[in-house]
Amino acid sequence: MTVFKFLRFIGIALFYKLDLFFNANIYVRFLSYLLFPFRIFKSGTKSENLRRALEVAGPIFVKFGQMLSTRRDLLPTDIANELAKLQDKVPPFTFKETKIILNEAYPDGYEKIFRHISDQPVASASVAQVYLGELMDGSKVAIKILRPNIEEQVKNNIKLLKWIAGLLKILWSEGKRLKPVEVVNEFEKHTKSELNLLLEAGHCEHLGENFKDKKLLIVPKVYWDFCHEKVMIMEAMDGIPISQIEVLKKNKIDLVKLSENGVTIFFTQVFRDGFFHADMHPGNIQVAKDGRYVAMDFGIMGTLNEEDKYYLAKNFVCFFNRDYRGVAQAHLDSNWVPSDTSVDEFENAIRAVCEPIFNKPLKEISFGKLLIRLFQTSRQFNMKIQSQLTMLQKTLLNVEGLGRELNPDLDLWKTARPFLEKWLKEQLGIKHFVKSLKKDFPKWLNIIKNLPHYEELKNQQVDLSNQLAKQELSNARHKKNNSYLKWIVVVSFILMCIQLFIIIFLF
């Protein structure tokens, strides 16, 4: 079956002149025109034809194209922009098929779980579709259900994509730079995670816990008792799609405040939590009647570790202060580029790319495009773009796009700068130091306990502590100056507390 699909894709590729991407030799070109003579009348640019070919190839190829559109560090801008137009439009599967999946998930019958389920889905995509329903206790819920046999379809299509990637790596001059095999592997990882709705339910719960005060963002409640690998049950949300700006205005939603809150939510997710919604297109965001954001669809989430968060924030601050030396040094300090990279050369390359951007007013400067330029420049210095940074870039572009649709005068830097500078200061503060010490203490304790002669050293520590205290008290008695005596007593007390703290934790 995969061989047949491979030949079918080759046919689609030739029909849409995709061989032109690869500078094919004259014999290949002759063969392609021989097989598809009518394609000479096919109009459209190379990027348009690529988009059309993926749409014809099927839903998984559409998803792959959507993912490729986020890799602006790899693709030319015109291709990335064209692939971003791909829409996940898939005909819904029947309610008969839906009932079969529900009965598999609930052996005692789904009728005992739901009082009512709509027979028409409210959303249909390549991996799953969503229905509205009502639980037996009257709770209004959204029911997300995986497509029938989707696991097998994804498996076969991923295998096909790997064949194509391997072929491109061999035949295409750009194959080494664009790393098609690695890109497909990344796509496989993200797609497989979407096939287990329990993982998505966990993402939803995690995000909801991070924003449990619900001041800016509402996250649906997960009904864990009824969740399954193929079925996810969550609270039904009654919000206004963020793309319906006229409806938002009619409901007297403050669009300026809404745009600024969107930026705040994004940077809070990234820098406070290190866990962010990585699929924030308009279809996945609603607005409550009181102006709060409502998050939807938690299949794709991004994570950042503490080091990446720190250096990312430092990069942004240095960028907007036009401190290109700081940007270059941050890359080196974070090991994003090899340690032997010339700081001077890297600084000059960043300046050459970014300085023209600052000819515009700050409110017109795109964070996302800055990040793209940074990654493109960094790749010249052998920077390997990590998947979480790619997801961040994509999300940032979406946030900017949404924000400026709501408020064309949105100054992203004005909104974000205080947040970033405050966060960086906190990272250097005593609270963060104590937090880090507390977090890492069990690790260091384990290391210490595994040191040679640990028990002997621990006993010596106790004896030394007692001797030290006795000696200090003895010396104090012989001091004639009362001020000296007071200071020695204070110091002794502090030392004893420290020793006691160490002994308690070492045991």
N, C-alpha and C positions, 0 to 999 in steps of 0.2 A: 504493500500500500504506500509506504514511504517513497519507494522508487517511482511509482506513478505520480505522486505529488511533486517529487523533485522534477520530473520531466515536465509536468504541468507548469510549475513555476518558471522553468527555463523558457517554456513557450511564452508565458506572460511577459517575462523579462525581455525577450527578443521582440515581441509584438510592440511593446512600449519603448523600444530602442534603448533599453538600459545598458546595452553593450557599449553605447557611446561614452558612458562613464569611465570605461576601462581602457580607452584608447586601443580597441581591438585591432588586430592587423587586418590587412585587406582581404585575406582568405576567409576569416571569420565574418567580416562584414558582408562579403559576397554570399556566404552560406546563409546568413540571417535574412538577407533580402530575397534569396532563393526560396527559403521556407515561408517567409511572410512578405510577399511582394506588395501587398496592399498597405503595409505599414508606412510606406513612403508618403502617404497622404495624411498620416497621423500628425496633427499639429500639437503645439505645446512645448514649453521649455523642458529641459531635462529634469528639473526639480518637480514640475507638475506631473510629468509622466511617471516619475518614481512614486508620487503619492497615489496616482490612479492605479498603478500596478499593485501596490500594497492593498488598496481597497478591493480590487478584484481577487487577490490571493486569499482573502478571508479575514475573519475577526482577530485571530492571533497575530497575523501580520500587521493589522491595523494597530494593535496594542504595541507591537514591536516598533512600528514607525513612530508612535507617540513617545515611546521611551527614547528613541533616537533623536527626536526633536529637542530633548533636554540636553543632549551632548553637544552643546555649542562650542565646547573646547576642542571637539573633533571635526565637526561638520562646518562647511561654509554657511554663512548667514542665510543665503537664499534658500538652501535646502532645508535648514532647520525651521525657517519660517513656514515653508510650504508643508512640511510634515506636521507642524503644530496645528494645521487645519483639519487633520484627520479626526473624524468623529466615530465614536464607538457605537454605531447604529446597527443593531442586530435585531431581527424579528423575534418577538417573544415566543417562548415555548408554550405549549398548551396547558390549560388548567388540569387536564387529565394527567399529563406528565407530572405536574406539580403535586397532585394528590398521591401519586405513586411514591415520590420522594418523601412527602410528609409522613406517609404510613410506614416507610422504612425507618424514619427517624423516631416515630412514636408507635411502637408495635401494638399498643393497646387502642390505637386509633386517634388520629389528630382531632376528631370531633370532641374528644374528652378534654382537649387542651384549649381549643378555640370555640368561642360562641359563634363567631362569624369570621369569614375571610372573603375579601373581594375576589371575584373571578377574573378580573383584569388587572395586570400589573401596573404600577405607577411608574416603574422604571425598568428598562431592559438593557443589559450590556453583554459583553462577550463572555463573561465568567458567571454572572448571576443576574437575577432579577428580583424586584421587590414588590410585595403586596402589602396592603393595609388590612388590619384585622382587629379582633377584639378577644381578649382572654375571657375565661369563664367568670373572673371576678370583676369584669367590666373595664379593665385597663385597655386603652387604645394602643396598639402596637404596630410596628413595621416588621415585616417578615421577609428576610433576605434568604433566597434559596439558590444553591448552585445549579447550573445547567446540567441536564442529564448527560452522563458520559463525558463530562468536561475534562476529567483527569486524563482519560485516554487520548482525547483530542489534543490537549496541551502537550502530552508526552510525545505524540507523533510529530506535531508541528515543531517542537523544540529540536527533535532529532533532525528534521528537515533543515531548520535554521543552522544547525551545527554543520551539516553537509555543505550548505551554501557558504558559510563562514570559512570553512576549511578550503573551499575552492577559491574564494576571493583572496585568501592569504597567499595562495600559490600563484594565481594568475594576475593579480592586481598590483601595480607598482606602489599603491598607497596602502596595501595590506599590512605592512609592518607598522606604519605609523598609526593607522586607525584601529589596529588590534581587533578585528572582527570576532575572533573566537572568544576573547575576553568579554567583549560587549554582549555576546549571546549568553555566556555563562552568567553574567550579571542579570540579564533579563530572565533567565531561567529561575534564578534565586528568588527574585521578586514575584514572579508569576506563581511559583509553587506555594509561596506563603499566602497568596490570595485564595488558594484552593482549600484551605482549612479555616472555616468561619469561626472556630473557637479561638484561633489566633487573633482574628479581627475583633472579636468580642473582648479579648484581653487588652488590645490596643485601646478600644473605646473606654474600657474601665480605667485604664491607666491615665488617659488624657482627662477623663472626668474627675479623677482623684486630684490631679494637678490643678484643676480649676473648680474645686468643690465649692468655692464661695460664689460662683456663678455671676460675679459682678460684670464681667465682660463677655464671657463665653459660656454657652449652655451646651452640655454634652448629654446625649440621650442615656437614660438608664438601661442597663443590660438585664434581661430576665434570664439569669443563669440556669434556673431549674429547667428551662425549656430549650436551651441552646444545644446544638449538635454540630458535628463537623460540616454538615451540609445545610444546616438551618441556623440562622441567627435571629433571635427575637430581641428587639429593643423598643424603647418608648417611641411612639409616633410623635413627630414634631409638627407643629402647625405654624410654620414661618413663611416669610415672603422670600422667594428666590432673589439673591442679591443682584442678579442681572436685570430685574424688573425695576429700574430706577424710578420710572413714573409712578409705579404703585407705592414705592417707598416714600416718595414725596407726598402722595395723597394721604398716607398714614402719618404724615408730619414727622418722619424720621430725620434727624439732623445728619445730613450726609457728610459734612465736614468732620464732625465728631466721630461718625462711623468710620471714615477713612483713617483717622488717627488711631482709633481703637484697634483697627485691623493691624496696623504696624506694631502697636504695643503688644498685642496678642502674639504676633509672630516672634518678636524678639524675646518675649517672656518664655515662650516654648523653647527657643533655641538656647538662650543663655542662662536662664534660671533652671530649666528642667532638663535640657539636653535631649528632649524628646518632642518631635514636631510632626504635625500633619503634613505629609509630603505630596498631597494630591489636592491642593486647594484651588481647583478651578471653579468657576461660577456654579456649576451643577452640584457641587458638594458643599455649598455654603448658603444658609438662609439667614434671615434677620427676623427676630421676634418683634412683636408689636411695640415693645418698650425700647427697641433699638439695640438690644444685645445680639451678638452673633450666635448662630446655631451651627454646630459642626455636623457633617454627615459623611458617611463612607470612610471607614478606618482601615481599609485594606493595605494602604501604603503609608508607612510611618518611617521617619528618619531619626537617627540617634547620633549624638556627638559626645565624645568623652571630654574630661575636664581640660586636657591639654589643647584639643582642637578648639574648644570654646574660647579659651584664653587667647590663643594666637589668632583666631578669627576676629575676635573683638579688637585686638591690638591692630590687626591689619586694617580694619575699617577706620579706626580712629586715626591711624597714621596716614591712610589714604586721604581723608578729608582735611587733614592738616598739611597735606602735600609733603609729607615726610617719607620720601621714597626709600631712603636709607633704612628707616624703621621697618618698612614693608619687607625689604630684602632680608634684613636681619631676623625678622619674625619667621620668615620661611626657613631660614637656616636653623634657628633655635628650635623649631617644631619638627625638624627633620623632614619637611615636605620636599626639600631639594637636597641633593647630596652635599655632604659636609665640605667637599673640596670646591664648591661653587664660589666663584669670585664675587664678593659682595659688591664691588665697584661696577663690574659688568652687569650684574643683575639689577642694581639700582638704576643704571643708565637705561637699560631695556625697559624697565617699568616706567621711568620718567618719559621716555619717548612715546609710549603707548597712551599713558594716562594724562599727561599734561594738556594735550589738546581738548580733552573732555572738560577741563576746568575753565575753558573760555565761556562756558554757558553759566547761567545762574544756578546756584546749588539746587533749587527746587526742580530744575529740569534734568538733573543728573540722575541716572539710573543706577541704583545699587547693584541690581542684577547684571547689567551690562558691564559694570566695573569688575564684578567678579568673573565674568566671562573673559574680559580682556586680561585679567590677572592670570587666570588658568591657561589661556592661550600663550601668554608670554612665559609663564612658568614651565610649560611643557618643553619649550626650547632649551630649558636648563634641566631636563630630565626629571621633571616633577611628575609623579604618577598620581593622577587625580583619583581620589578615593570615592567610592560610590556614595557615601553619605554627604560629601561635599557637592557632588553632582545633583543629588536630590535637594540639597539646600539651595543651590543656584536656581533650579527649576521653581522651587517654592517661592523664592524671593522675587522672581520675575512675575509669578502669578499674583503675589501680594501687591506689588507695585502696579500691575495692570488694573487690578480691582480697585485699589486705592485712588488711582487717577481717573478711573471711570466715575467714581463717586465724587471726587473733588479734583478737578484739573490743576488746581493750585497747590496740591499736597506737596509739602517740602519734607521728603522722607528723612533727610539728614537732621532737620530741626526737631523732628519727632523722636528720632532714634538716638541722637548724640547724647543727651542727658542720661538715657538708659544705659548706653554702652560705657560711658565714662564712670557712672556710679558703680556699674558691675565690675569694671576693672579695679577701681579703688577697693571694693569689697574683697577682691581676690588677694589684695596685698595687706588686708587688715588682720587684726588679731582674731576676730571671730572666725574667719576662714581658716586661719592657722590652727586654732583649737579644734575646729570641725575636722580638718584634714588629719590632725594628730589623733583624734578620737577614732576616725574611720580606719586609719592605718595601724592603730596600736595592736590589735590582735595579730596582724601579720608580723610586726616587729617582735612581739612577745614570743611567737612561735619560733622565730629565728634565734632569739636569745636562749630559749629553752633547749634548743638543739645544739648549742655551742658546747665544746668539750669542757668537762669539769664544771658544768653549770651549778650542780648542787653544792660543790665545794665553794665556788665563788659566792653563792647565795648565803651560805653560812658565815663566810668571811665578812660579807656585807653587814650582816646582823651584828657580829662581834665588833666590827669597826664602828658601827653606828653607836653602840653602847659606850665604847671607849672614847669616842669623840665627844659624846655628851658629857661624860664624866670629866674629861680633861678640860673642856670648856667651862664647866661649873667650878672646877678647881682653880682655874686661872682667874675666874671672875671674883672668887673670894679674896684673892690676893691683890686685886686692883683697888687702889685708894680712891680713884676718881669715880664718882657715882655715874657720871655720864658714860664712861667706858663700860661700867658694869651693865647699864641698861642696854647699850648696843650689843654687847656680847650675849646677853640673855635673849634678845630679839633674834639675833643671828642663829643662836643655838636652837631656838624654837623652830625657826624656819627650816634649818637643816634636819631636825628631827622629823618634821612633817614630811619633808621630801623623802627621807629614808623610809618612813612609815608607808608613804604612798607607793614607793618602789617595791617594798616587801610585800604589801597587800596584792599588788598586781602581778608580781612574779610568782606568787603562790597560785 
